[in-house]
Amino acid sequence: MAGGGFCRLPNGSVVVALTLTRPGGTGAEPGAPVRVLVHAANRARALTRLRNLGLRAVYLRGNAAPPTPDEVTAVLHHPDGLLWRGAPTANASGEGPQGHLTLQSGQELWHPIRALLGPAGHAGPARPAA
């Protein structure tokens, strides 16, 4: 699993940020890295929310890439509490000041999770009609 992390908010809830690979059946650039944000009561519930959407191989090991203050603000202001966008890329030198990756000037906007999962609403294989 690529980078991920969390931060605990003053009210006890958490924001989990994970870098995942884009599901294969979602159109543009399958397999490209995306940054996913989840707001939930605790870390286990945040991961369960993603697994229930069909993203099965979702794990949070350590706190190597916690959400930035801008990411926390974005997910708190979204009614679903689930957002994604393309993962940040490094500049020409590969790193910014203090060894951190820097974002390009034309930052992608955050999208609701439904835009990542496609029209079916889940990332797994098509479910048969009942």
TIBA-448261 format. One record per residue (C-alpha): residue number from 0; x, y, z. Coordinates in nm, 2 decimals. Layout:
site k->NUM | c1->X | c2->Y | c3->Z
...
// end
This chain:
site k->0 | c1->0.00 | c2->0.00 | c3->0.00
site k->1 | c1->0.13 | c2->0.34 | c3->-0.08
site k->2 | c1->0.14 | c2->0.64 | c3->0.16
site k->3 | c1->-0.14 | c2->0.70 | c3->0.41
site k->4 | c1->-0.21 | c2->0.86 | c3->0.74
site k->5 | c1->-0.47 | c2->1.01 | c3->0.97
site k->6 | c1->-0.53 | c2->1.30 | c3->1.20
site k->7 | c1->-0.76 | c2->1.31 | c3->1.50
site k->8 | c1->-0.99 | c2->1.61 | c3->1.53
site k->9 | c1->-1.08 | c2->1.79 | c3->1.85
site k->10 | c1->-1.43 | c2->1.63 | c3->1.85
site k->11 | c1->-1.27 | c2->1.28 | c3->1.85
site k->12 | c1->-1.34 | c2->1.19 | c3->1.48
site k->13 | c1->-1.06 | c2->1.13 | c3->1.24
site k->14 | c1->-0.97 | c2->1.22 | c3->0.88
site k->15 | c1->-0.79 | c2->0.94 | c3->0.70
site k->16 | c1->-0.59 | c2->1.01 | c3->0.38
site k->17 | c1->-0.47 | c2->0.73 | c3->0.16
site k->18 | c1->-0.29 | c2->0.71 | c3->-0.17
site k->19 | c1->-0.45 | c2->0.43 | c3->-0.38
site k->20 | c1->-0.43 | c2->0.32 | c3->-0.74
site k->21 | c1->-0.72 | c2->0.42 | c3->-0.95
site k->22 | c1->-0.97 | c2->0.13 | c3->-1.01
site k->23 | c1->-0.93 | c2->-0.02 | c3->-1.36
site k->24 | c1->-1.28 | c2->0.04 | c3->-1.49
site k->25 | c1->-1.31 | c2->0.41 | c3->-1.43
site k->26 | c1->-1.20 | c2->0.55 | c3->-1.76
site k->27 | c1->-0.90 | c2->0.78 | c3->-1.77
site k->28 | c1->-0.57 | c2->0.65 | c3->-1.66
site k->29 | c1->-0.66 | c2->0.32 | c3->-1.47
site k->30 | c1->-0.39 | c2->0.24 | c3->-1.22
site k->31 | c1->-0.28 | c2->0.61 | c3->-1.17
site k->32 | c1->-0.23 | c2->0.71 | c3->-0.81
site k->33 | c1->-0.51 | c2->0.90 | c3->-0.64
site k->34 | c1->-0.54 | c2->1.06 | c3->-0.30
site k->35 | c1->-0.85 | c2->0.96 | c3->-0.11
site k->36 | c1->-0.98 | c2->1.14 | c3->0.20
site k->37 | c1->-1.24 | c2->0.99 | c3->0.44
site k->38 | c1->-1.40 | c2->1.15 | c3->0.75
site k->39 | c1->-1.53 | c2->0.90 | c3->1.00
site k->40 | c1->-1.57 | c2->0.84 | c3->1.38
site k->41 | c1->-1.25 | c2->0.63 | c3->1.39
site k->42 | c1->-0.98 | c2->0.48 | c3->1.17
site k->43 | c1->-1.16 | c2->0.14 | c3->1.14
site k->44 | c1->-1.48 | c2->0.30 | c3->1.03
site k->45 | c1->-1.30 | c2->0.51 | c3->0.77
site k->46 | c1->-1.14 | c2->0.20 | c3->0.61
site k->47 | c1->-1.47 | c2->0.01 | c3->0.63
site k->48 | c1->-1.65 | c2->0.29 | c3->0.44
site k->49 | c1->-1.39 | c2->0.24 | c3->0.15
site k->50 | c1->-1.42 | c2->-0.13 | c3->0.16
site k->51 | c1->-1.80 | c2->-0.12 | c3->0.14
site k->52 | c1->-1.76 | c2->0.08 | c3->-0.18
site k->53 | c1->-1.56 | c2->-0.20 | c3->-0.33
site k->54 | c1->-1.21 | c2->-0.09 | c3->-0.26
site k->55 | c1->-1.10 | c2->-0.41 | c3->-0.10
site k->56 | c1->-0.73 | c2->-0.39 | c3->-0.05
site k->57 | c1->-0.73 | c2->-0.08 | c3->0.17
site k->58 | c1->-0.50 | c2->-0.08 | c3->0.47
site k->59 | c1->-0.35 | c2->0.20 | c3->0.69
site k->60 | c1->-0.01 | c2->0.11 | c3->0.81
site k->61 | c1->0.16 | c2->0.39 | c3->1.01
site k->62 | c1->0.12 | c2->0.76 | c3->0.97
site k->63 | c1->0.37 | c2->0.84 | c3->0.70
site k->64 | c1->0.15 | c2->1.07 | c3->0.49
site k->65 | c1->-0.11 | c2->1.23 | c3->0.72
site k->66 | c1->-0.37 | c2->1.47 | c3->0.57
site k->67 | c1->-0.27 | c2->1.83 | c3->0.52
site k->68 | c1->-0.48 | c2->2.11 | c3->0.68
site k->69 | c1->-0.62 | c2->2.19 | c3->0.33
site k->70 | c1->-0.72 | c2->1.82 | c3->0.29
site k->71 | c1->-0.89 | c2->1.82 | c3->0.63
site k->72 | c1->-1.08 | c2->2.14 | c3->0.54
site k->73 | c1->-1.19 | c2->1.99 | c3->0.21
site k->74 | c1->-1.33 | c2->1.67 | c3->0.35
site k->75 | c1->-1.50 | c2->1.84 | c3->0.65
site k->76 | c1->-1.69 | c2->2.07 | c3->0.41
site k->77 | c1->-1.81 | c2->1.79 | c3->0.18
site k->78 | c1->-2.15 | c2->1.64 | c3->0.28
site k->79 | c1->-2.04 | c2->1.28 | c3->0.20
site k->80 | c1->-1.71 | c2->1.30 | c3->0.38
site k->81 | c1->-1.54 | c2->1.10 | c3->0.10
site k->82 | c1->-1.32 | c2->1.28 | c3->-0.16
site k->83 | c1->-1.05 | c2->1.20 | c3->-0.41
site k->84 | c1->-0.81 | c2->1.37 | c3->-0.66
site k->85 | c1->-0.50 | c2->1.28 | c3->-0.85
site k->86 | c1->-0.21 | c2->1.22 | c3->-0.62
site k->87 | c1->0.04 | c2->1.51 | c3->-0.59
site k->88 | c1->0.34 | c2->1.49 | c3->-0.82
site k->89 | c1->0.69 | c2->1.61 | c3->-0.77
site k->90 | c1->0.84 | c2->1.91 | c3->-0.94
site k->91 | c1->1.13 | c2->1.89 | c3->-1.19
site k->92 | c1->1.39 | c2->1.84 | c3->-0.92
site k->93 | c1->1.17 | c2->1.57 | c3->-0.75
site k->94 | c1->1.14 | c2->1.75 | c3->-0.41
site k->95 | c1->1.06 | c2->2.08 | c3->-0.26
site k->96 | c1->1.20 | c2->2.25 | c3->0.04
site k->97 | c1->1.28 | c2->2.02 | c3->0.34
site k->98 | c1->1.25 | c2->1.71 | c3->0.12
site k->99 | c1->0.87 | c2->1.72 | c3->0.08
site k->100 | c1->0.70 | c2->1.67 | c3->-0.25
site k->101 | c1->0.56 | c2->1.99 | c3->-0.39
site k->102 | c1->0.24 | c2->2.02 | c3->-0.59
site k->103 | c1->0.22 | c2->2.16 | c3->-0.94
site k->104 | c1->0.08 | c2->2.51 | c3->-0.98
site k->105 | c1->-0.23 | c2->2.38 | c3->-1.15
site k->106 | c1->-0.38 | c2->2.17 | c3->-0.87
site k->107 | c1->-0.67 | c2->1.94 | c3->-0.95
site k->108 | c1->-0.99 | c2->2.00 | c3->-0.76
site k->109 | c1->-1.14 | c2->1.75 | c3->-0.52
site k->110 | c1->-1.41 | c2->1.51 | c3->-0.66
site k->111 | c1->-1.68 | c2->1.31 | c3->-0.48
site k->112 | c1->-1.60 | c2->0.94 | c3->-0.45
site k->113 | c1->-1.88 | c2->0.85 | c3->-0.70
site k->114 | c1->-1.68 | c2->1.01 | c3->-0.98
site k->115 | c1->-1.39 | c2->0.76 | c3->-0.90
site k->116 | c1->-1.61 | c2->0.46 | c3->-0.88
site k->117 | c1->-1.81 | c2->0.52 | c3->-1.19
site k->118 | c1->-2.18 | c2->0.48 | c3->-1.27
site k->119 | c1->-2.22 | c2->0.15 | c3->-1.08
site k->120 | c1->-2.13 | c2->0.32 | c3->-0.75
site k->121 | c1->-1.87 | c2->0.05 | c3->-0.65
site k->122 | c1->-1.52 | c2->-0.05 | c3->-0.77
site k->123 | c1->-1.58 | c2->-0.42 | c3->-0.78
site k->124 | c1->-1.71 | c2->-0.64 | c3->-1.07
site k->125 | c1->-2.07 | c2->-0.58 | c3->-1.19
site k->126 | c1->-2.33 | c2->-0.73 | c3->-0.96
site k->127 | c1->-2.59 | c2->-0.96 | c3->-1.12
site k->128 | c1->-2.95 | c2->-0.84 | c3->-1.12
site k->129 | c1->-3.16 | c2->-1.00 | c3->-0.85
// end
